[in-house]
Amino acid sequence: MSPLSTAAIDWSQAEHLKQEGELAKSFEEKGLKIYTPDVEAFREHAQKMYLASDLAKSWPPGMLDKINAM
């Protein structure tokens, strides 16, 4: 990836995070509560369900390790 592409992606990500923060603040100012999901619990449950399905049988060796490394 070129340095220009990396810079553009970094800028875009920073802008999205800034906008998300502003949106969350406006929700809280209106009395709404912002909840943070338990990502690890979701990942664990989703992975368990997927691995128990027929879809996981076609994965090449090492694919699960690559996904979990993300």
Secondary structure, 3 states (H helix, E strand, C coil): CCHHHHHHHHHHHHHHHHHHHHHHHHHHHCCCCCCCCCHHHHHHHHHHHHHCCHHHHHCCCCHHHHHHCC
